[in-house]
Structures are given as C-alpha cells and as structure tokens.
Amino acid sequence: MYKNLTYLLKHSAVILVILFFIRICFAIAFVPMGLIGSNLTVLPRLLFNVLRFDMQVVCYVLLLPTVLTFVFAALRKPWTDRVLSRFRKVYYAIVNILILALSGIDLGFFSNFNSHINLTFFDFFNEGPMSLIQAIWEEYHCVYEGLAFLFLSLLILYVIRRIESDKVLARQTNCSLGGRKTSRCQLIKLSVIILLYIAFVVIGMRGSVWRFPLQIEDTFVSNQKLLNDLVPNAIYMLKKACKEKAKAFKVESTDDLLAQYKFKSLQEALDVYTDGQIKIAKNDTLTALQHALFAEVGDSLKQPQPNVVIIYSESWSNYLFNLQQKDAEMNFGLDRHFKEDLLFRNFQSVQNGTINSLENLFVSTPFPHFFTSSYRFNTLPTSIALPFKASNYTTMFMSGMDAAWENCAEALPHQQFDAVYDKFFLLKDYPHATYNSIGVYDEYLFQALLDKLNKPSKKRQMITVMTTTNHPPFEFPKDMKLPPLPDSFYGKKCFAEHNRKVLDKYLTGFRYYNKALNDFLNRFKASAAAKNTILVITGDHNVRVILNHDVIDKRYEHSVPLYVYLPPYLRKEAYNKLTNRWGSHDDILATLAPFAFRNTKYFKMGKNLLDTSVSDSTYYSANVDQIEAIPSYQKKAERLTAARNLLRQVYFGLYWRTQQ
C-alpha cells in the first residue's frame, strides 16, 4: 500500500514539472522580464496561486488511481501490485501527454487571441475544422512544434517507465496492507499516512483550506494582465470554458417568442410598443426593431457636458430606510442628501442578482450570463459605453472586487470600456487600504472615485461603480465603529430572519455602507467635482433573506432606491416634483441621455424620469418578477413590458445572426 501511494506521488511530481515547464515557456514567449522585475512583490502570491491551480489538476488526476489502489489493497492478492503498475503506466502516459498537448494548444491559442482557452475554443468544432487546420498549418511552425511535442512525449514515457521500475520501493513490502505480518506500530503509521494522503487529495481538489474554494478570481494577483495570465493552467481554463458552454443561453425562435409573450405577430408588438409609429417595411425586421429600440440624440445641448457616475450599491434595500429611528441609526446622515437632491423610492432593480444587474446596465441583453458566453468578445451596439464615447467621454468601471469575477475584466474592454479599475489597482494606488474576502472596503473605493473625479481630465468621464462590502460573508474593517442597535430592534415583524447574529450581519452591512456613502457625499459636495458631475446611485438588487414580504408591502420585494445628484447648472425646481414616478434600472440611461449625449444614438430601454412634459401616470417599474405602476396603468405597463422584451429578444437573435 505504502509503495503504491509513493508511486502515485512520484507521478504527480511529473505533472507538476510539466505544468511548470509550460509556465516557463509562457513567460519567455509573452511576459517581458521588465514587467516581472517591476512587480517582484506579487511573485510570492503568484507562485502560491500557480501551485494551487496545478495541485488541483494533480489531485483530480490522482482520484482514479487512488481509488483503485485502496480497492486492490483490500483484496490482498499477490498480483495486485503488478496490475496496478501496468495501469499506472498506461494511465499516466495518456494523462501526461494530454496535459502536454492541451498546454501546447493553450500557448497557441494565447498567441492568437491574447487569452487562455475560452468559449471560442469550441468554434474549432463548429466552423469548419479542416479550414482551421489548414490555417494553423500555414501560420504556425507545425513541423518544429510537432517534433518538440514528440521529443517531450518520449521523455515523459521514459520517466514514467523509470518510476515504475524503481527496485528500491519494490522491496518495501512490510508496510503493505497485503503483508502477512503487520505490527501494531506499522499499522498506526500506515493509517496516519493514509489519512494525510486523503486530506492532501481532498484539499488539493478544493484548492484551498479556507472559506472559498479555488475560483477564477484567484487567477488575479496583480493589476498586470500578463502576470495574471501566468497563474491558471490550460486544464483549468478548459474546465471553465466547458462550464460556460453548458450555461450558454439559447436564442429562441421568433414563433416561440410570440407564443411566450402572447402576440400574434411582431408588427402587433411594434404597434403596442411604439403606438403604431413603426412598421416593418419590405420584410426588413431588423431595421424596424432598431428604430423601435434605439433613440437618437442630436446636438441640442445648451450646457457643458457633465461627468457621469453610476454607482450600483450592493444589496441596497429601499425598505430598510424605513427603519430609521432615534435609538436605531440606519441612515447615517443620508437624509440630508436625500432632501437636497432627488430620491426616487418607487424604484426597482430590473434583475435580482449582481451580475445580472450589471449586464443589464452595461449591454441590456435579455439573456443572463452574457459575460460568460462567447458573445462577450464582440462589442454590442447596445453597450452603454458606446454613446458616451461617441459623445467624447472616457469610460471606466471601478470596483473593490477582483475584476476576474464573472469575466468583468475580460468582457468590459470588448464593450468599449477604456479602463477596468479593481482591487489590485486600488491596493497599488492606496497601499494603506484594507480588504476582505470579497474586495477592498467601500470607503477606499469611494476615495479612489473622488480622486479620479477631481483629477484634471481632457475629456469628461463616465464611471460605473460596483460596491462590495455589504455582501456575505459580511467582513468589515477592524476600526469600524457603529452605534449598537437596541435589542427590541431585532424583534420587528418585518424580519424573516430570527437568528440575531445572522440578522445583525445584514444590518451592519447596510449601515456600514450608508455611513461610507454619506462620508463620500459630504466630501464630494465640498469638492470641485460637484460643480460638473451627475451622480446616480442605486442598488444592484434588494437585500435578500432577512425581510418578510408577507408582512411588508409587496412593492418593496425588489425595491431599491434611486438617488440623483445634479450639479447646480443642471438643476431645475420642477424636478423635485417628479420623484414619485415609478422607475427601474432601465430608466437610468434614458434619464442621463439629454444631459450627456451629443449627436449619437443609444439603446433606450426606459423613459427619462426627469421629462417634465410627460404625465407621471405613464411611468412604470419593470422587474423580471413584478411590474409596478399606478392601478389604472398596470395592465398597459405589463403589455408594454411584454412587447419590449419580445422585440429585444428578437433583435438580439437577428443581430447575432448577422455577425456570424
């Protein structure tokens, strides 16, 4: 038993050597030495995470031979060692050569796409493999690469054979479970070895011993893409690509969508959505949909364009603001800002998850997990960045999180974001900043945002921001000081969560964020940035779990507040009378467009909340699970939302078809 486990560890060492060799090749081919020299402080973390990813591969490979080793040891037959040896030779020969081949393919893939294996890898099987093989043959040194692969394969086979012909270990039979005489001391020793071995395999497969298992965020160790690209291996990236492929959304047929949304034809849906103004001419459905879904802004701006900041606040609940009381501080000074500026309380998120809300804001697709689909590599005409760039803005996404999460760092540049500023940029620019397992604390993110707004810029800035601290596992700064809530507060009927410790974490997250936001707004309004910046602040989705929606009004189930700060030269007294309107995330861009856009068109999903020429009664709030409006407009709002969603899905289906 002992000798067979030792053989497995030796074979595992060979896999580690292969993966390390590939990393060396990758570094030589793609990573400038100067980049490594200027980022020496990140090397310990980089090497540690490299080991975690490679050990995960090793432990998954170990799983099958380990199970067979234990099964054969229980049989106690004289032929088991011989059979296991033959199995290991074949198994590790196949596995190691496959790892080598896949790693080589990954290097070629990176040289072509500047990315490790991803969803587009499967296009090889979908788009004429023979023509792609011909292109590879013509563009790469296939003969030399083939000879190198053959040489390395033979070397691997030789090493495997040497491991299995180890005569020294072959003589160590006394510690085997199959031995006839095993002392108690030897049995205890062997049991400890087996337990340690099992723990090693289990921990290695998970990739960590702490709260979170190994995940894509662990590929980010710095703010330098090429250093981050050194971390994962081809096997992990192929596994990630397979998961994304399995979750890829399906583009439904027009007939199925018509039946789903209960329309007889697309023209009927267009008539409902555009009040009969747009007709499908000459069967040109795509053009008609573009006219219906896109709005055009001319050169009518009479005032300077402002900076635009859109902040998505993690789990920022609308209802929890109602719980402010003298002995239970919830708002931490935000009431003053809410009174001075515009606060919409009849407001909902469109989606009910963080990434879904971000995707809805950034590209307005009707399909979830867009950032993990193959379409993320194409700039969509619906990208929020496009009209801002066309109107002479720079575009940036900021967050305290690791931007590897949900492929944000990879997807957003393809959507024409000029910069993605995440945890590692924050920590580099603010070395004193602290963070938890989710990201850098919001207070430091707000400091970075304020500094960017106050820094001189040739162009106006459009910055989208995602906060993180108000999120499980609810880890807060050590120096955080919040006044305690009274005991009676935790017994309110509005709470569905009755475990005080759990409830307190959610409430602390909300209170911490409100305090950090209030501090930011105080400093922002005292700065030069307040003179030429629009702030839009809302929640990505409502707080989950803790609220009892059988007790509180259903309108709060998906409700988040919308706060709008306008610089002095854009304010109008009439705007103060509009804040009772129903609205949702879809209305944010339409509200900003008249202030920011010049000679451009944009994907208009909602309505301008500050349009004084439109009746309040025609506004509605569309969440994926519920639609809110005044009672007399409810059915109309539901029909409009159904028409819009149908037209949007058909539009995307037709658009992607034209891109193939």
Beta strands, then each sheet from edge to edge (+ up, - down):
strand 1: 294-297
strand 2: 307-313
strand 3: 342-344
strand 4: 347-348
strand 5: 393-399
strand 6: 419-421
strand 7: 460-466
strand 8: 533-539
strand 9: 562-565
strand 10: 583-584
strand 11: 600-603
strand 12: 621-622
strand 13: 627-628
sheet 1: 1+ 11-
sheet 2: 3+ 9- 8+ 2+ 7+ 5+ 6+
sheet 3: 4+ 10+
sheet 4: 12+ 13-
end
